[in-house]
Amino acid sequence: MHITPQIENVSRRAILRGLGLGAGLVLAVPVLSRRAMAAYATGAGAMPHGTVNDPRVFVSIAPDGIVTIIASRAEMGTGVRTSLPMVVADEMQADWSRVHVRQAPGDEKKYGNQDTDGSRSTRHFLIPMRQVGAAARMMLEAAAAKRWNVAITEVKAVNHEVVHTGTGQKLGFGDLATEAAQQPVVEASKLHLMDPKDFRYIGKGKISIVDLHDITVGKAMYGIDTRLPGMKYAVLARPPVVGGKLVSFDATEAMKVSGVEKVIQVQGWPWPSKFQPLGGVAVIARNTGAAIKGRDALKVVWEDGANAKYDSASFRTELEDAARKPGEVVRNNGDADAALKSAAKVVVGEYYLPHLAHVSMETPVATARVADGKAEIWAPVQSAGGTRQDVAKTLGISPENVTVNVTLLGGAFGRKSKCDFVLEAALISKAIGAPVKVQWTREDDVRHDFYHTVSAERIEAGLDKDGKVIAWRHRSVAPTIKSTFQAGANHEAPFEQGMGLVDLPFDIPNIRCENPEAAAYTRIGWFRSVSNIPHAFAVQTMVSEIAHQTGRDPKDMLLELIGPARLVNIGSGMKDLWDYGEPLGSYPIDAGRLRGVVELVAQNGEWGRTLPKGHGLGIAAHRSFVSYVATIVEVAVDDKGKLTIPRVDTAIDCGTFVNPERIRSQIEGAAIMGLSLAKWGELTFKNGRAVQGNFDDFKVARVDEAPVVTNVHIMPAGPDVPPSGVGEPGVPPFAPALCNAIFAATGKRIRSLPIGTQLGNA
């Protein structure tokens, strides 16, 4: 039985039609200017299509008073499909129990930027969504004032009604929808935002995510749940080496598999090619199981190409050798070379982190229906607008003829912002003239990912006779994400360097950062927290190493290196300063805020408490995605090397926040993911091929390995502090805090991840 997916193209007309709303709240008048609306500057305007704050786009009201609010960003566990509509509802004075949330399709001209990456959603859309709600509220009030023929100052929207303060008369939102539609959108300069003290939803943590019930009972629609009439199912055999090509294939045995209907070649693109498919052979069948069996029966000959000799073990040696030699200087304050030569003591740390695969619980999957010059997609994508553009370009049709319906994402971590799996489905559907679902297996997912980069980090810290750090030289060597877009890209991009390398906020007079060359031999992509992971691991482990060498408490050493509360001025001693795409005026590098989370976690995490034998505490702090996070991990290591984690405490300063319940869940999840990556995460290559393929050899942390208790401490912020990231900043400090705790418990220093069996445990 085929079930048509309940994912809608939620244009304004479609919503009104679906609700039987002939003339609802359709607020006419031009879109409010972004510049006029901004209470503080953000980098939103530099993103493709920026932000949109037109209430006509995001809000409609049915005659029965049901308010429908559009969520334009993808939901992958962060709660954004709840949080941004909740902002609109709060400003609008809507009753949340009478609010419906609908997912927008890919259309960035209409909805603004839809790339749900970089922990940007709240920091870029909080003000636009507040303005949408405020505009809707004021137009409802204007409609009521006109109905009653009273001054606008005599009416006020309160909890889904507009009240006449003089007489107590009330009109519901549904009663006023038609008349409100005739009111002009209030100019930005005249909008009245609510006083934050009157918020009912924002910052309270009392609203559950809108998808919670459906997820709990199994009704939620993920990408894999899509069903269309006449739909076929496909899996692909892809080149095992990036840059490889198909030579030939024999489908004779595959076609003998019951349920297999067709085998075709799928176009591949020369590497690097952004997010275009690797190409290969597609087996199309009546169900996914048959397609997989058919693929297993294929006889395929590949030409491996230029990356056939990639071996991650020998490449590690190359990276580590490069880190011991001078590289491109990307920051230079003072004279670190001279200060290191004259230092009373030099502490050296070399650190290594391997490739990582995303392994989101839902593997890549997409359904496409291409016919009559039009394409419709159903997929768990992080960038609906970007996917729309890429599908149009690949098929050679107009973006207006492409509809991208966004399902729930069963995990993503950056993987599903790359739409190669969607493009595969679109190409196959066009070729066979039928709708098709392309399903990736776990092995496909692990072996054909856009991997987190491998890296070697080397830090030299020079100390004077009193043990004070006077010099710091950090060399970071890693293949760059630019290599996915540009041939010959051998240096980390400014945005990668700006993730914990050149933006080091330490109070050290002589700092030099270098970036030696590193080629890429496989696809590299952004991964939750991106280059903050290796940079934070190196920097925060080195802090602990210096503390040990000087007989200092690691927390005190960290605070000394951060220095006094101040706005850090990197100065002219560097090539570029990338601040997560945000203006430094709104999001400066604030040493005071970094100190604040260290002090908060030290107090609430009971730093220095007495521990049983075999236990240890480790601390680390890091600024990423313009937020500040500090973590304390308590570990226990038994005499056989078995590692357990009784307690984790994390403090986060993310400025103004919308939903503290989601902040807690994201930090708790970051602790589990950080543990999983640090303990087991490693993807290796031999003969250009990924060695691992599933959870038996690419291990992730199991339930019994998770921290027993994770406490989250949210730094309160005034309403004038801009919001910053939450989804990613919790990961970077976890691994160094964990490994610092292992050192405190055992005296063994972990400088290479994963920990694996370094403690002796199997």
C-alpha positions in Angstrom: 0.0 0.0 0.0 1.4 3.4 -1.0 1.0 6.3 1.3 1.5 9.8 0.0 3.9 11.6 2.3 2.4 14.3 4.4 5.0 16.9 3.4 3.6 19.9 1.8 4.8 22.8 -0.3 3.7 25.4 2.2 3.4 28.5 0.1 1.1 31.0 1.6 -1.7 30.1 -0.9 -1.3 26.4 -0.1 -1.7 27.1 3.6 -4.8 29.3 3.2 -6.3 26.7 0.9 -5.5 23.8 3.3 -7.1 25.7 6.2 -10.2 26.8 4.2 -9.1 30.3 4.8 -10.4 32.4 2.0 -9.2 35.7 3.4 -6.9 35.2 6.3 -4.2 37.3 7.8 -2.4 38.3 4.6 -0.4 41.3 5.6 0.4 43.3 2.5 3.1 46.0 2.0 6.8 45.6 1.1 9.2 43.5 3.1 10.8 45.5 5.9 14.4 46.4 5.3 17.0 44.2 7.0 19.1 47.2 8.0 16.3 49.0 9.7 15.2 45.9 11.6 18.5 44.9 13.1 18.9 45.6 16.8 22.5 44.5 16.4 24.5 43.7 13.3 25.0 40.1 12.3 26.5 38.4 9.3 23.0 37.3 8.1 23.1 39.8 5.2 26.2 38.1 3.8 24.5 34.7 3.6 22.8 33.9 0.3 19.4 35.7 0.3 20.0 37.0 3.9 16.9 37.1 6.1 13.3 37.8 5.3 10.9 39.5 7.8 7.7 39.7 5.9 4.9 38.5 8.1 2.9 37.6 5.0 5.5 34.8 4.4 5.5 33.3 7.8 2.1 33.8 9.4 -1.5 32.9 8.6 -4.6 32.8 10.7 -7.7 30.6 10.2 -11.2 31.8 11.1 -11.2 29.4 14.1 -8.1 31.2 15.4 -5.5 28.6 14.5 -2.3 30.4 13.8 0.0 28.7 11.3 3.7 29.7 11.5 6.2 28.6 8.9 9.6 27.1 9.9 12.1 27.9 7.2 15.1 26.0 8.8 15.6 22.2 8.9 14.9 20.2 12.0 17.7 17.8 12.9 17.4 17.7 16.7 18.3 21.2 17.6 14.6 22.2 18.1 14.8 25.0 15.5 11.4 24.0 14.0 10.0 24.9 17.5 12.2 27.7 18.6 11.9 30.2 15.7 8.1 29.8 15.4 7.9 30.2 19.2 9.6 33.5 18.9 7.0 34.7 16.4 4.2 33.4 18.7 5.6 35.2 21.8 5.9 38.5 20.0 2.5 38.0 18.4 0.8 37.2 21.8 -0.4 33.9 20.3 -1.5 31.0 22.5 1.0 28.3 21.8 -1.6 25.6 22.2 -3.4 27.1 19.2 -0.3 27.4 17.0 0.5 25.0 14.1 4.0 24.8 12.7 4.6 23.9 9.0 7.9 23.3 7.3 8.9 25.5 4.4 10.1 24.1 1.1 13.4 25.2 -0.4 12.9 28.8 -1.6 15.5 31.2 -0.3 14.2 34.2 -2.2 11.0 33.8 -0.3 12.1 32.7 3.2 15.7 33.9 3.4 18.7 31.8 3.9 17.9 28.2 4.7 21.3 26.7 5.3 20.9 25.1 8.7 24.7 25.0 9.3 27.1 26.8 11.5 24.8 27.2 14.6 23.4 30.3 12.9 19.6 29.9 13.1 18.9 31.8 16.3 21.6 34.4 16.0 20.5 35.3 12.4 16.8 34.9 12.8 15.9 35.9 16.3 15.3 39.6 15.4 13.6 38.9 12.1 11.2 36.5 13.8 10.5 38.9 16.6 9.7 41.5 14.0 7.4 39.2 12.2 5.5 38.5 15.4 5.4 42.2 16.4 4.1 43.3 13.0 1.3 40.7 13.1 0.4 41.7 16.6 0.2 45.4 15.8 -1.9 44.8 12.7 -4.4 42.7 14.7 -4.5 45.6 17.2 -5.1 48.1 14.4 -7.9 46.0 13.0 -9.6 45.8 16.4 -9.2 49.5 17.0 -10.9 50.2 13.6 -13.7 47.7 14.4 -14.4 49.4 17.7 -13.7 52.9 16.4 -11.3 53.6 19.3 -7.7 54.9 19.5 -5.0 52.3 18.9 -3.6 53.1 22.4 -6.8 51.6 23.9 -6.3 48.1 22.6 -3.8 45.4 23.4 -3.2 41.9 22.2 -3.2 39.4 25.0 -3.0 35.6 24.7 -4.7 35.1 21.3 -7.2 38.0 21.8 -7.3 41.7 21.4 -8.7 43.5 24.4 -10.3 47.0 24.6 -8.8 48.2 27.9 -11.6 50.6 28.6 -14.5 48.2 28.3 -12.9 44.8 28.5 -14.4 43.8 25.1 -12.4 41.0 23.4 -12.0 39.8 19.9 -10.2 36.6 19.0 -7.4 36.5 16.4 -9.6 34.5 14.1 -12.4 37.1 14.3 -9.9 39.8 13.2 -7.9 38.0 10.5 -9.7 39.3 7.5 -9.6 43.0 8.7 -6.0 42.7 9.8 -5.1 41.6 6.3 -6.2 45.1 5.1 -3.8 46.9 7.5 -0.4 48.0 6.2 2.7 46.3 7.6 4.1 48.6 10.3 7.3 50.3 9.4 10.4 48.8 11.1 11.1 52.0 13.0 7.6 52.0 14.4 7.4 48.4 15.6 7.0 47.8 19.3 9.0 44.8 20.4 7.9 43.3 23.7 9.8 44.0 26.8 11.8 40.8 27.5 10.4 40.7 31.0 7.0 40.0 29.5 8.1 37.0 27.4 5.9 34.0 28.0 7.9 31.5 25.9 11.3 32.9 25.0 13.9 31.9 27.5 11.5 29.9 29.7 12.2 26.3 28.6 8.6 25.3 29.1 7.7 24.4 25.5 8.3 20.9 24.2 9.4 20.5 20.6 6.5 20.4 18.2 7.6 17.0 16.7 8.0 15.3 20.1 4.7 13.4 20.1 5.0 12.2 16.5 8.7 11.2 17.0 7.7 9.3 20.2 4.9 7.3 18.7 6.6 6.7 15.3 4.5 9.0 13.2 7.2 11.5 12.4 8.2 11.8 8.7 11.9 11.2 8.1 13.4 11.0 4.6 13.3 7.2 4.7 9.5 7.3 5.3 8.6 8.9 1.9 6.3 6.8 -0.3 5.0 7.8 -3.7 2.6 6.0 -6.1 4.7 4.0 -8.6 7.9 4.7 -6.7 11.0 2.6 -7.5 13.9 1.9 -5.1 17.6 2.3 -5.9 21.1 1.8 -4.5 24.4 2.6 -6.2 27.8 1.1 -6.6 30.1 4.0 -6.4 33.8 4.4 -7.2 35.7 3.1 -4.1 38.4 5.8 -4.5 37.5 9.4 -4.8 38.3 10.6 -8.3 37.9 7.0 -9.7 35.9 6.2 -12.7 33.7 3.4 -14.0 35.4 1.3 -16.7 32.7 -1.3 -17.2 29.9 -3.3 -15.5 28.1 -6.6 -16.1 24.5 -6.6 -14.8 23.7 -10.2 -15.9 23.5 -11.7 -12.4 22.0 -8.6 -10.9 19.0 -8.8 -13.3 18.4 -12.3 -12.1 17.6 -11.1 -8.6 13.9 -11.1 -7.9 12.6 -7.6 -7.8 15.4 -6.0 -9.8 14.0 -4.1 -12.8 16.8 -2.1 -14.3 20.6 -1.4 -14.0 21.9 1.9 -15.3 25.0 4.0 -15.3 24.9 7.2 -13.2 26.9 10.2 -14.3 29.9 11.2 -12.1 31.8 14.5 -12.1 35.6 15.0 -12.1 36.9 15.6 -8.6 36.7 18.1 -7.0 33.1 18.9 -7.9 31.4 20.4 -4.9 28.5 18.2 -4.0 28.0 16.4 -7.4 27.6 12.7 -7.3 30.5 10.3 -7.5 28.7 8.4 -10.2 28.6 4.7 -10.7 26.0 2.0 -11.3 22.4 2.2 -10.0 20.4 -0.9 -9.4 16.6 -0.1 -9.6 14.2 -2.5 -8.0 10.7 -2.9 -6.5 12.2 -2.6 -3.0 15.4 -1.6 -1.3 16.3 -5.1 -0.2 16.2 -6.4 -3.8 18.2 -3.4 -5.0 21.0 -4.2 -2.5 21.1 -7.9 -3.5 21.2 -6.8 -7.1 24.1 -4.5 -6.4 26.0 -7.4 -4.6 25.7 -9.4 -7.8 27.1 -6.8 -10.1 30.5 -7.2 -11.7 32.1 -3.8 -11.9 35.5 -2.7 -13.0 36.8 0.6 -11.7 39.8 2.9 -12.6 41.0 4.2 -9.2 42.6 7.3 -10.5 45.1 9.7 -8.8 44.2 8.9 -5.2 44.7 5.2 -5.5 47.8 5.2 -3.3 46.3 7.1 -0.4 47.3 5.5 2.9 46.3 7.3 6.0 49.1 5.7 8.1 51.9 7.1 5.9 50.0 10.3 5.5 50.0 10.8 9.2 53.8 10.7 9.1 53.8 13.3 6.4 51.5 15.6 8.4 53.6 15.2 11.6 56.8 15.9 9.7 55.2 19.0 8.1 54.2 20.2 11.6 57.8 20.2 12.7 58.8 22.6 9.9 57.9 26.2 9.3 54.7 26.8 7.4 52.6 29.7 6.0 52.4 32.3 8.8 48.8 33.1 9.5 49.2 35.1 12.8 52.3 36.7 14.2 52.2 38.9 17.3 55.5 39.9 18.8 58.5 37.6 18.1 57.7 34.0 19.1 60.8 32.6 17.5 63.1 34.8 19.5 61.1 34.4 22.7 61.2 30.6 22.3 65.0 30.7 21.9 65.5 32.8 25.0 62.9 31.0 27.1 63.9 29.3 30.4 61.8 26.3 29.4 60.0 25.1 26.3 57.1 22.7 26.5 56.3 20.9 23.3 53.1 19.0 22.5 52.3 17.1 19.3 48.8 16.0 18.7 47.0 13.9 16.0 43.3 13.5 15.1 42.1 11.1 12.4 39.5 11.4 9.7 35.9 11.1 11.1 32.7 10.0 9.4 29.4 11.6 10.3 27.4 8.4 10.8 24.1 10.1 11.5 21.5 7.6 12.6 19.5 8.1 9.4 21.8 7.4 6.4 21.5 9.7 3.4 18.3 9.1 1.5 16.3 11.0 -1.0 13.2 10.6 -3.2 12.8 12.4 -6.5 10.1 12.7 -9.1 11.3 14.3 -12.3 8.9 14.7 -15.2 7.8 17.3 -17.7 10.7 19.6 -17.0 10.0 19.7 -13.3 11.5 18.1 -10.3 10.1 17.4 -6.8 12.3 16.2 -4.0 11.6 14.8 -0.6 14.7 14.6 1.5 16.4 15.2 4.9 18.5 18.2 3.8 20.1 20.9 5.9 20.1 23.4 3.0 16.8 23.3 1.2 17.5 26.4 -0.8 21.0 25.2 -1.8 19.7 21.8 -2.8 17.1 23.5 -5.0 19.8 25.4 -6.8 22.0 22.4 -7.2 19.2 20.1 -8.5 18.2 22.8 -11.0 21.8 23.2 -12.2 22.4 19.5 -12.5 19.2 18.8 -14.4 19.5 22.0 -16.5 16.1 23.4 -15.5 15.0 26.6 -13.7 15.0 26.6 -9.9 11.4 27.7 -10.1 10.7 24.2 -11.5 12.3 22.5 -8.5 10.4 21.8 -5.3 12.4 20.6 -2.3 10.3 19.2 0.5 12.2 19.0 3.8 11.6 16.0 6.0 12.8 15.6 9.5 16.6 14.8 9.6 17.5 11.7 11.6 20.8 13.3 12.6 23.1 15.2 10.2 26.1 16.9 11.8 26.9 18.7 8.6 26.7 15.7 6.3 23.2 16.5 4.9 24.2 20.0 3.8 25.9 18.2 0.9 23.2 17.1 -1.4 25.0 14.5 -3.6 22.5 11.9 -2.6 19.6 14.1 -3.7 21.3 14.7 -7.1 21.6 11.0 -7.5 17.9 10.5 -7.0 17.1 13.3 -9.4 19.3 11.9 -12.2 17.9 8.4 -11.8 14.3 9.5 -11.8 14.9 11.5 -14.9 16.6 8.5 -16.6 13.9 6.0 -15.7 10.8 8.2 -16.0 9.5 7.3 -12.6 9.8 8.5 -9.0 12.7 6.8 -7.2 14.0 6.6 -3.7 17.8 6.3 -3.4 18.8 4.7 -0.1 22.4 4.7 1.2 23.4 1.8 3.4 25.7 2.3 6.4 28.6 1.1 4.4 27.8 3.6 1.7 27.5 6.3 4.3 30.9 5.5 5.9 32.9 4.9 2.7 31.6 7.8 0.6 31.3 10.5 3.2 32.6 14.1 3.1 34.9 13.4 6.0 36.1 15.5 8.9 39.7 16.3 8.1 42.7 14.5 9.6 45.1 16.8 11.3 48.5 17.1 13.0 48.9 19.9 15.6 52.2 21.0 17.2 52.5 23.6 19.9 55.6 25.0 21.5 55.2 27.1 24.6 58.1 29.1 26.0 58.2 29.9 29.7 60.2 32.4 31.6 62.1 31.6 34.8 58.9 32.2 36.9 56.9 29.7 34.8 54.9 32.4 32.9 54.2 31.6 29.3 55.9 34.3 27.1 55.8 32.5 23.7 53.4 30.3 21.8 53.9 28.7 18.4 51.1 26.6 17.0 51.4 24.8 13.7 48.3 23.2 12.3 48.4 20.8 9.3 45.2 19.5 7.8 43.6 19.0 4.4 41.1 21.8 3.8 37.4 21.8 3.0 38.3 24.1 0.1 39.7 21.0 -1.6 36.1 19.8 -2.2 35.5 22.9 -4.3 38.9 23.8 -5.7 41.7 21.7 -7.1 45.1 22.4 -5.6 43.8 23.8 -2.3 46.5 22.9 0.2 46.1 25.3 3.1 43.3 25.6 5.6 40.9 28.3 4.6 40.5 31.5 6.8 37.3 30.1 8.2 39.1 26.9 9.3 42.0 28.9 10.7 39.5 31.1 12.6 38.3 28.1 14.5 40.6 28.0 17.5 44.0 28.7 15.8 44.5 32.3 14.8 41.7 33.5 17.2 43.5 32.1 20.3 42.3 34.4 23.1 45.3 33.9 25.4 47.2 36.8 27.1 50.6 35.9 25.7 52.9 38.6 24.3 54.5 36.5 21.5 52.1 34.3 19.4 52.9 32.8 16.1 50.5 30.5 14.1 51.6 28.6 11.0 49.8 26.5 8.5 52.0 24.1 6.5 50.6 22.6 3.3 48.5 19.4 3.3 46.9 17.9 0.2 43.5 16.2 0.2 43.1 12.7 -1.1 39.4 12.2 -0.3 36.3 14.3 0.1 36.5 16.7 3.1 33.5 18.5 4.5 32.2 20.3 7.5 31.4 18.2 10.5 29.9 19.3 13.8 32.3 21.9 15.2 34.6 21.5 12.2 38.2 22.6 12.8 37.5 23.6 16.4 37.9 19.9 17.2 41.6 19.5 16.5 42.5 23.0 17.5 40.8 22.9 20.8 42.2 19.5 21.6 45.7 20.7 21.0 45.4 24.0 22.8 43.6 22.8 25.8 45.7 19.7 26.2 48.8 21.9 26.1 47.3 24.1 28.9 47.2 21.0 31.1 50.7 20.0 30.0 52.1 23.4 31.0 50.2 23.2 34.3 51.8 19.9 35.0 55.3 21.0 34.0 55.0 24.1 36.3 53.2 22.4 39.2 50.1 24.5 38.7 46.4 23.7 39.1 45.1 23.2 35.5 42.1 25.5 36.1 44.4 28.3 37.5 46.7 27.8 34.6 43.9 28.1 32.1 42.6 31.3 33.7 46.2 32.8 33.8 46.6 32.1 30.1 43.2 33.7 29.3 44.3 36.7 31.3 42.1 39.6 32.5 38.6 40.3 31.3 39.0 42.3 28.0 38.0 42.3 24.4 40.9 40.5 22.6 42.5 42.5 19.8 44.3 40.1 17.5 45.7 43.1 15.8 47.6 43.3 12.5 49.8 40.3 13.1 47.7 37.9 11.0 46.6 37.3 7.5 42.8 37.1 8.1 40.4 37.1 11.0 37.2 35.2 10.3 34.7 35.5 13.1 32.1 32.9 12.0 30.9 35.3 9.5 29.8 37.8 12.2 31.0 41.4 12.7 33.5 41.7 15.5 31.5 44.7 16.8 28.6 42.5 17.7 30.6 39.4 18.5 34.0 40.4 19.8 36.5 37.8 21.2 35.7 38.4 24.8 38.2 37.0 27.3 35.9 38.0 30.2 33.1 35.7 28.9 35.6 32.8 28.4 36.8 33.4 32.0 33.2 33.5 33.1 32.3 30.0 31.9 35.6 28.6 33.4 34.7 30.1 36.7 31.0 29.0 36.5 31.9 25.4 35.7 34.6 25.3 38.3 32.2 26.4 41.0 29.2 24.3 39.9 31.3 21.3 38.9 33.1 21.4 42.2 36.6 21.6 40.7 39.2 20.3 43.1 36.8 18.0 45.0 38.2 14.9 46.7 37.9 11.9 44.4 38.4 8.1 45.0 41.5 6.4 43.8 41.6 6.0 40.0 39.4 9.0 39.4 40.5 12.3 37.9 39.2 15.7 36.8 40.0 17.4 33.6 39.0 20.9 32.4 39.0 22.6 29.1 37.4 25.8 27.6 36.9 27.0 24.1 35.2 29.8 22.1 33.4 28.6 19.0 30.5 29.7 16.9 30.8 33.0 18.9 29.8 31.1 22.1 31.9 30.3 25.1 32.0 26.8 26.7 33.9 25.2 29.5 33.7 21.5 30.5 34.9 19.5 33.4 35.0 15.7 33.0 35.4 13.2 35.8 36.8 9.9 34.8 37.4 6.6 36.5 40.0 4.2 35.2 40.3 0.8 36.8 43.4 -1.4 37.0 42.5 -3.1 33.7 42.3 0.3 31.9 38.5 0.3 31.7 37.3 3.9 31.3 34.0 5.2 32.8 32.7 8.7 33.2 30.7 9.3 36.4 30.1 13.0 35.8 30.3 15.8 33.3 29.7 19.5 34.0 29.5 22.0 31.1 29.0 25.8 31.3 27.8 27.7 28.2 27.5 31.4 27.5 25.5 31.7 24.3 24.1 35.2 24.9 20.4 35.7 24.7 18.7 32.3 24.4 15.3 31.2 23.3 14.9 27.7 24.6 17.1 26.5 27.6 15.6 23.0 27.4 17.1 22.6 23.9 20.4 24.1 25.1 20.6 21.4 27.8 19.8 18.7 25.3 22.4 19.9 22.8 25.1 20.0 25.5 24.2 16.6 26.8 24.3 15.3 23.2 27.7 17.0 22.7 29.1 15.2 25.7 28.1 11.8 24.2 29.3 12.7 20.8 32.5 14.2 22.1 33.1 11.0 24.1 32.3 8.8 21.1 34.8 10.7 18.8 37.5 10.8 21.5 37.2 7.2 22.5 36.6 5.4 19.2 36.3 7.8 16.2 38.7 6.9 13.5 38.4 6.4 9.7 41.5 5.0 7.9 42.4 4.5 4.3 44.4 1.9 2.4 44.9 1.9 -1.3 42.7 5.0 -1.5 39.8 3.1 0.1 38.1 3.7 3.4 38.9 0.6 5.5 35.9 0.9 7.9 32.3 0.4 6.8 29.9 -0.1 9.7 29.6 0.2 13.5 31.6 -3.0 14.0 34.8 -1.3 12.8 33.8 2.4 13.0 32.8 2.3 16.6 30.6 4.8 18.4 30.0 5.0 22.2 27.3 2.6 23.5 24.8 3.4 26.2 26.8 1.8 28.9 29.8 4.1 28.0 27.9 7.4 28.2 28.5 9.8 31.1 26.4 8.8 34.1 25.5 12.4 34.9 25.8 15.5 32.7 25.1 18.8 34.3 24.5 21.9 32.1 25.0 25.4 33.5 23.7 28.2 31.3 25.2 31.6 31.8 22.4 34.2 32.1 22.5 37.0 29.7 20.9 40.4 29.4 18.6 41.1 26.5 21.2 43.3 24.9 23.7 40.4 24.4 23.2 39.0 20.9 22.5 35.2 20.7 25.2 32.9 19.5 25.6 29.2 18.6 24.5 26.2 20.6 24.4 23.1 18.4 28.2 22.9 17.8 30.1 24.6 20.6 29.7 21.9 23.2 31.8 19.4 21.3 35.4 20.9 21.1 36.2 21.2 24.8 35.0 17.7 25.6 37.9 15.6 24.3 40.7 17.6 25.9 38.8 17.8 29.2 38.4 14.0 29.0 42.1 13.3 28.2 43.2 15.8 30.8 41.1 13.9 33.3 42.7 10.6 32.2 46.1 12.2 32.9 44.9 13.3 36.4 43.7 9.8 37.1 46.5 7.7 35.6 49.5 9.9 34.7 49.1 8.8 31.1 49.0 11.7 28.6 46.8 11.1 25.5 48.0 13.1 22.6 46.6 11.0 19.7 43.0 10.3 19.2 41.1 8.0 19.4 41.9 6.8 22.9 41.0 3.3 21.7 43.1 0.8 23.6 45.7 3.2 24.8 44.6 2.6 28.4 44.8 -1.1 27.9 41.1 -1.8 27.7 39.8 -3.9 24.8 
